[in-house]
């Protein structure tokens, strides 16, 4: 640890962690690894969606994000609606009490300032606002570290997200598009840095840890229903995505290619089941993955990857496997372009199996070249994450022996 740097004794991590999304948990793992290496004396705990899972898996104390356990279930009965309302008041007091116990609270990556997936304003946006507001009131430094952001149409959600960002003591983003979105929504981003997604800080599995069948294609699927603005068409969008992806898997099988189905969240399991049922072939199998490390092991031995979820894409790119994105937002397009594969994006809202197959074959023809490109881009991405962690020293862990951190844009 750098001489002269003050390590806060109480550090909290906050977010939708331990709730079944392994991309979110990967960001948590990256921050916990940083804290263990640079600030081993800090007492670390979490306030998160899946407190029991986080406490068991990462061996840190954890508090539930919401008092009402049914917070993210649709409430139709009067009792459930009333409980949710009471829960909002209770959560304000609970969040303040938790924040008060900390010197620093870190929100580790993830798309906490975006609505590329369906999101209600009184859900996580409200929880994030409570965190940032109480942090400002109580003098606890709140850091939004390498987060994703997007332009938000819903006015209540936009207001909560904008004020959360304004009240945070530190902000940085995983891509320039996120910073631009916050600036366009009225947040002063002049001092905010752009680095890289925290998942690039995770170790890459060593070669030889897993074996795959020759010619295997990993297909990462998603319970995709469109964005927050697509609620009226959600089922139609999902059906088109599922039908197109299924037709693509069927075409790969017709070519004799083994297909390995992957997920990134527990809610994706029905999509896997639907594809397995529709494409009845021993060439199609499903992997059990509980972490980004598990995903990377699967993808490292594949010939190619076609994936939808953002962190599935990161895993594939990080292990250097040629990747085609079924893109559902600008963040996927930006990531692919940054890693040198911007040509290989296909809209998740309108999966055309024939066109997707053409793009896939073009990807495979350039496989050797793209592997070299990814090796180079991964080195740069890892360095950007290192600089992100170094940049946290000044605002969160002040010292007397280093210069103020500078803002960076890749």
CORRA-V366439 format. One record per residue. N is the residue number from 1. BURIAL is I if it has 24 or more other ideal C-beta (glycine too) atoms within 12 Angstrom, else O. D_FIRST is the distance of its C-alpha to the first C-alpha in Angstrom with 1 decimal. Layout:
BEGIN
n->N burial->BURIAL d_first->D_FIRST
n->N burial->BURIAL d_first->D_FIRST
END
This chain:
BEGIN
n->1 burial->O d_first->0.0
n->2 burial->O d_first->3.8
n->3 burial->O d_first->6.4
n->4 burial->O d_first->8.9
n->5 burial->O d_first->7.7
n->6 burial->O d_first->9.7
n->7 burial->I d_first->9.3
n->8 burial->I d_first->12.9
n->9 burial->O d_first->14.3
n->10 burial->I d_first->16.8
n->11 burial->I d_first->16.3
n->12 burial->I d_first->19.5
n->13 burial->I d_first->20.5
n->14 burial->I d_first->24.1
n->15 burial->I d_first->26.8
n->16 burial->I d_first->29.5
n->17 burial->I d_first->27.3
n->18 burial->I d_first->29.0
n->19 burial->I d_first->32.3
n->20 burial->I d_first->33.3
n->21 burial->I d_first->31.8
n->22 burial->I d_first->29.5
n->23 burial->I d_first->28.3
n->24 burial->I d_first->26.9
n->25 burial->I d_first->25.3
n->26 burial->I d_first->23.7
n->27 burial->I d_first->22.0
n->28 burial->I d_first->20.8
n->29 burial->I d_first->19.5
n->30 burial->I d_first->17.5
n->31 burial->I d_first->15.8
n->32 burial->I d_first->15.3
n->33 burial->I d_first->13.7
n->34 burial->I d_first->11.2
n->35 burial->I d_first->10.5
n->36 burial->O d_first->10.4
n->37 burial->O d_first->7.9
n->38 burial->I d_first->5.4
n->39 burial->I d_first->6.9
n->40 burial->O d_first->8.6
n->41 burial->O d_first->10.1
n->42 burial->I d_first->12.0
n->43 burial->O d_first->15.7
n->44 burial->I d_first->16.8
n->45 burial->I d_first->20.5
n->46 burial->I d_first->22.9
n->47 burial->I d_first->26.2
n->48 burial->I d_first->27.9
n->49 burial->I d_first->31.3
n->50 burial->I d_first->31.1
n->51 burial->I d_first->29.4
n->52 burial->O d_first->30.9
n->53 burial->I d_first->29.8
n->54 burial->I d_first->26.1
n->55 burial->O d_first->26.0
n->56 burial->O d_first->27.6
n->57 burial->O d_first->25.8
n->58 burial->I d_first->22.2
n->59 burial->O d_first->22.4
n->60 burial->I d_first->21.4
n->61 burial->I d_first->23.9
n->62 burial->I d_first->25.9
n->63 burial->I d_first->28.6
n->64 burial->I d_first->31.4
n->65 burial->I d_first->31.5
n->66 burial->I d_first->35.2
n->67 burial->I d_first->37.4
n->68 burial->I d_first->40.3
n->69 burial->O d_first->39.8
n->70 burial->O d_first->42.3
n->71 burial->I d_first->40.5
n->72 burial->I d_first->40.5
n->73 burial->O d_first->43.9
n->74 burial->O d_first->47.0
n->75 burial->O d_first->48.8
n->76 burial->O d_first->52.6
n->77 burial->O d_first->53.9
n->78 burial->O d_first->54.1
n->79 burial->O d_first->52.1
n->80 burial->O d_first->49.1
n->81 burial->O d_first->49.3
n->82 burial->O d_first->49.4
n->83 burial->O d_first->46.4
n->84 burial->I d_first->44.4
n->85 burial->O d_first->45.4
n->86 burial->O d_first->44.6
n->87 burial->I d_first->41.2
n->88 burial->I d_first->40.3
n->89 burial->O d_first->40.8
n->90 burial->O d_first->39.1
n->91 burial->I d_first->36.0
n->92 burial->O d_first->35.7
n->93 burial->O d_first->35.4
n->94 burial->I d_first->33.2
n->95 burial->I d_first->30.7
n->96 burial->I d_first->30.7
n->97 burial->O d_first->30.1
n->98 burial->I d_first->27.2
n->99 burial->I d_first->25.5
n->100 burial->O d_first->26.1
n->101 burial->I d_first->23.8
n->102 burial->I d_first->20.7
n->103 burial->I d_first->18.4
n->104 burial->I d_first->17.8
n->105 burial->I d_first->19.9
n->106 burial->I d_first->19.2
n->107 burial->I d_first->22.2
n->108 burial->I d_first->21.0
n->109 burial->I d_first->23.3
n->110 burial->I d_first->26.9
n->111 burial->I d_first->30.0
n->112 burial->I d_first->29.8
n->113 burial->I d_first->31.7
n->114 burial->I d_first->34.4
n->115 burial->I d_first->37.7
n->116 burial->I d_first->38.3
n->117 burial->I d_first->39.2
n->118 burial->I d_first->41.5
n->119 burial->I d_first->39.8
n->120 burial->I d_first->41.4
n->121 burial->I d_first->40.3
n->122 burial->I d_first->40.3
n->123 burial->I d_first->38.0
n->124 burial->I d_first->34.4
n->125 burial->I d_first->34.9
n->126 burial->I d_first->36.0
n->127 burial->I d_first->33.0
n->128 burial->I d_first->30.6
n->129 burial->I d_first->32.5
n->130 burial->I d_first->32.3
n->131 burial->I d_first->28.5
n->132 burial->I d_first->28.2
n->133 burial->I d_first->31.1
n->134 burial->I d_first->29.9
n->135 burial->I d_first->26.3
n->136 burial->O d_first->28.0
n->137 burial->O d_first->30.3
n->138 burial->I d_first->27.9
n->139 burial->O d_first->25.1
n->140 burial->I d_first->22.6
n->141 burial->I d_first->20.7
n->142 burial->I d_first->21.9
n->143 burial->I d_first->20.5
n->144 burial->I d_first->22.7
n->145 burial->I d_first->20.4
n->146 burial->I d_first->22.3
n->147 burial->I d_first->25.4
n->148 burial->I d_first->29.0
n->149 burial->I d_first->31.8
n->150 burial->I d_first->35.5
n->151 burial->I d_first->38.6
n->152 burial->I d_first->40.1
n->153 burial->O d_first->43.9
n->154 burial->I d_first->44.2
n->155 burial->O d_first->44.3
n->156 burial->O d_first->42.8
n->157 burial->I d_first->39.9
n->158 burial->I d_first->39.3
n->159 burial->O d_first->39.3
n->160 burial->I d_first->36.8
n->161 burial->I d_first->34.4
n->162 burial->I d_first->34.9
n->163 burial->I d_first->34.2
n->164 burial->I d_first->31.2
n->165 burial->I d_first->29.7
n->166 burial->I d_first->30.8
n->167 burial->I d_first->29.3
n->168 burial->I d_first->25.9
n->169 burial->I d_first->23.2
n->170 burial->I d_first->21.6
n->171 burial->I d_first->23.4
n->172 burial->I d_first->22.9
n->173 burial->I d_first->25.2
n->174 burial->I d_first->25.5
n->175 burial->I d_first->28.5
n->176 burial->I d_first->30.5
n->177 burial->I d_first->33.3
n->178 burial->I d_first->31.4
n->179 burial->I d_first->30.5
n->180 burial->O d_first->34.1
n->181 burial->I d_first->35.4
n->182 burial->I d_first->33.5
n->183 burial->I d_first->34.8
n->184 burial->O d_first->38.3
n->185 burial->I d_first->38.1
n->186 burial->O d_first->37.5
n->187 burial->I d_first->33.7
n->188 burial->O d_first->32.4
n->189 burial->I d_first->29.9
n->190 burial->O d_first->29.7
n->191 burial->O d_first->26.0
n->192 burial->I d_first->25.1
n->193 burial->I d_first->23.4
n->194 burial->I d_first->24.6
n->195 burial->I d_first->22.3
n->196 burial->I d_first->23.1
n->197 burial->I d_first->23.7
n->198 burial->I d_first->20.6
n->199 burial->I d_first->22.6
n->200 burial->I d_first->22.0
n->201 burial->I d_first->18.4
n->202 burial->I d_first->19.9
n->203 burial->O d_first->20.6
n->204 burial->I d_first->24.1
n->205 burial->I d_first->26.4
n->206 burial->O d_first->27.3
n->207 burial->O d_first->30.9
n->208 burial->O d_first->33.5
n->209 burial->O d_first->32.1
n->210 burial->I d_first->35.1
n->211 burial->O d_first->38.6
n->212 burial->I d_first->40.8
n->213 burial->O d_first->44.4
n->214 burial->O d_first->45.4
n->215 burial->O d_first->45.7
n->216 burial->I d_first->43.7
n->217 burial->I d_first->43.0
n->218 burial->I d_first->40.4
n->219 burial->I d_first->41.6
n->220 burial->I d_first->39.1
n->221 burial->I d_first->41.2
n->222 burial->I d_first->40.8
n->223 burial->I d_first->42.8
n->224 burial->I d_first->43.3
n->225 burial->I d_first->45.6
n->226 burial->I d_first->44.7
n->227 burial->I d_first->42.8
n->228 burial->I d_first->43.0
n->229 burial->I d_first->46.0
n->230 burial->I d_first->47.9
n->231 burial->O d_first->48.6
n->232 burial->O d_first->52.4
n->233 burial->O d_first->52.2
n->234 burial->O d_first->49.4
n->235 burial->O d_first->51.7
n->236 burial->O d_first->53.4
n->237 burial->I d_first->50.1
n->238 burial->I d_first->48.9
n->239 burial->O d_first->52.2
n->240 burial->I d_first->52.1
n->241 burial->I d_first->48.6
n->242 burial->I d_first->49.4
n->243 burial->O d_first->52.8
n->244 burial->I d_first->51.3
n->245 burial->I d_first->48.4
n->246 burial->I d_first->50.9
n->247 burial->I d_first->53.3
n->248 burial->I d_first->50.6
n->249 burial->I d_first->49.6
n->250 burial->I d_first->53.3
n->251 burial->I d_first->53.7
n->252 burial->I d_first->50.9
n->253 burial->I d_first->52.6
n->254 burial->O d_first->55.9
n->255 burial->O d_first->54.4
n->256 burial->O d_first->53.4
n->257 burial->I d_first->49.6
n->258 burial->I d_first->47.5
n->259 burial->I d_first->45.6
n->260 burial->I d_first->42.6
n->261 burial->I d_first->42.1
n->262 burial->I d_first->38.6
n->263 burial->I d_first->37.5
n->264 burial->I d_first->34.4
n->265 burial->I d_first->35.5
n->266 burial->I d_first->37.9
n->267 burial->O d_first->40.4
n->268 burial->I d_first->40.9
n->269 burial->O d_first->42.6
n->270 burial->O d_first->46.1
n->271 burial->I d_first->45.9
n->272 burial->I d_first->45.2
n->273 burial->O d_first->48.1
n->274 burial->I d_first->50.4
n->275 burial->I d_first->49.8
n->276 burial->I d_first->50.3
n->277 burial->O d_first->53.5
n->278 burial->O d_first->54.7
n->279 burial->I d_first->53.9
n->280 burial->O d_first->55.3
n->281 burial->O d_first->54.1
n->282 burial->O d_first->52.2
n->283 burial->I d_first->50.3
n->284 burial->I d_first->48.4
n->285 burial->I d_first->45.8
n->286 burial->I d_first->43.0
n->287 burial->I d_first->39.4
n->288 burial->O d_first->37.6
n->289 burial->I d_first->34.1
n->290 burial->I d_first->31.6
n->291 burial->I d_first->28.5
n->292 burial->I d_first->27.6
n->293 burial->I d_first->26.8
n->294 burial->I d_first->30.5
n->295 burial->I d_first->31.7
n->296 burial->I d_first->30.0
n->297 burial->I d_first->31.5
n->298 burial->I d_first->34.9
n->299 burial->I d_first->34.7
n->300 burial->I d_first->33.4
n->301 burial->I d_first->36.7
n->302 burial->I d_first->38.9
n->303 burial->I d_first->41.0
n->304 burial->I d_first->40.3
n->305 burial->I d_first->39.0
n->306 burial->I d_first->40.8
n->307 burial->I d_first->38.7
n->308 burial->I d_first->38.9
n->309 burial->I d_first->35.7
n->310 burial->I d_first->32.9
n->311 burial->I d_first->30.3
n->312 burial->I d_first->32.8
n->313 burial->I d_first->33.1
n->314 burial->I d_first->29.4
n->315 burial->I d_first->29.4
n->316 burial->I d_first->32.4
n->317 burial->I d_first->31.1
n->318 burial->I d_first->27.7
n->319 burial->I d_first->29.5
n->320 burial->I d_first->31.8
n->321 burial->I d_first->35.1
n->322 burial->I d_first->37.7
n->323 burial->I d_first->37.8
n->324 burial->I d_first->40.3
n->325 burial->I d_first->39.4
n->326 burial->I d_first->41.8
n->327 burial->I d_first->40.4
n->328 burial->I d_first->40.8
n->329 burial->I d_first->39.0
n->330 burial->I d_first->37.8
n->331 burial->I d_first->34.2
n->332 burial->I d_first->35.4
n->333 burial->I d_first->37.4
n->334 burial->I d_first->34.5
n->335 burial->I d_first->32.1
n->336 burial->I d_first->34.9
n->337 burial->I d_first->35.6
n->338 burial->I d_first->32.0
n->339 burial->I d_first->31.9
n->340 burial->I d_first->35.3
n->341 burial->I d_first->37.5
n->342 burial->O d_first->38.9
n->343 burial->O d_first->42.5
n->344 burial->I d_first->42.0
n->345 burial->I d_first->42.0
n->346 burial->I d_first->44.8
n->347 burial->I d_first->45.5
n->348 burial->I d_first->44.8
n->349 burial->I d_first->47.5
n->350 burial->O d_first->50.1
n->351 burial->I d_first->49.5
n->352 burial->O d_first->52.3
n->353 burial->I d_first->52.3
n->354 burial->O d_first->54.4
n->355 burial->O d_first->52.3
n->356 burial->I d_first->49.1
n->357 burial->I d_first->50.5
n->358 burial->O d_first->51.3
n->359 burial->I d_first->47.8
n->360 burial->I d_first->46.5
n->361 burial->I d_first->48.8
n->362 burial->O d_first->47.8
n->363 burial->I d_first->44.1
n->364 burial->I d_first->44.9
n->365 burial->O d_first->46.9
n->366 burial->O d_first->43.8
n->367 burial->I d_first->41.5
n->368 burial->O d_first->40.6
n->369 burial->O d_first->39.9
n->370 burial->I d_first->37.8
n->371 burial->I d_first->35.6
n->372 burial->O d_first->34.8
n->373 burial->I d_first->34.2
n->374 burial->I d_first->31.8
n->375 burial->O d_first->29.8
n->376 burial->O d_first->29.3
n->377 burial->I d_first->28.6
n->378 burial->I d_first->26.0
n->379 burial->O d_first->23.9
n->380 burial->O d_first->24.1
n->381 burial->I d_first->23.4
n->382 burial->I d_first->20.2
n->383 burial->O d_first->19.0
n->384 burial->I d_first->20.0
n->385 burial->I d_first->17.9
n->386 burial->I d_first->14.8
n->387 burial->I d_first->15.7
n->388 burial->I d_first->16.4
n->389 burial->I d_first->12.9
n->390 burial->I d_first->11.7
n->391 burial->I d_first->14.7
n->392 burial->I d_first->13.7
n->393 burial->I d_first->11.0
n->394 burial->I d_first->14.0
n->395 burial->I d_first->16.5
n->396 burial->I d_first->14.5
n->397 burial->I d_first->11.2
n->398 burial->O d_first->12.7
n->399 burial->O d_first->11.4
n->400 burial->O d_first->13.6
n->401 burial->O d_first->12.3
n->402 burial->O d_first->12.8
n->403 burial->O d_first->16.1
n->404 burial->O d_first->17.2
n->405 burial->I d_first->16.8
n->406 burial->O d_first->20.1
n->407 burial->I d_first->22.4
n->408 burial->I d_first->23.0
n->409 burial->I d_first->26.0
n->410 burial->I d_first->26.5
END
